[in-house]
Amino acid sequence: MTIYDGLIWGGAVLTLIGLGALIWCIFTVSRARSKGLEDAQLRALMQRAVAVNMAALAASTIGLMLVVVGIFLAP
């Protein structure tokens, strides 16, 4: 296994972690909206979900960049 393989597989894992977090955000917000929570409770949950969503997007982006760099650098 070369360093390029490590970049590709590491990036793929990071991308999948980010994708899993995005799916978690979707389900969490949809469940909260269907429960009919009070405005303050829904707002607090949405703030947490937005923070996780932004981190998940960043992780997915960095993971995909690692995959692309690994592919371009591989001999």
C-alpha positions, 0 to 999 in steps of 0.5 A, spaced: 500 500 500 502 506 497 501 513 500 497 514 494 492 509 496 492 511 503 490 518 501 484 515 496 482 510 502 482 515 507 479 520 503 473 515 501 472 514 509 472 521 511 467 522 505 463 517 508 463 519 515 461 526 512 455 523 508 453 519 514 453 526 518 449 529 513 444 523 513 443 524 521 442 531 520 436 530 515 433 525 520 434 529 526 431 535 523 425 531 520 423 528 526 423 534 530 419 538 525 414 532 526 414 532 533 411 539 533 416 542 538 416 548 541 419 554 538 425 555 543 426 547 543 426 547 535 431 553 534 436 549 539 435 543 535 436 546 529 442 550 531 446 544 533 444 540 527 446 546 522 453 546 526 453 538 525 451 539 518 457 545 516 462 540 519 459 534 515 460 538 509 467 540 510 469 533 512 466 531 505 469 536 501 476 535 504 475 527 503 473 528 496 479 533 495 484 527 498 481 522 493 482 527 487 489 528 490 491 521 491 488 519 484 492 525 480 499 523 484 498 516 483 503 513 478 
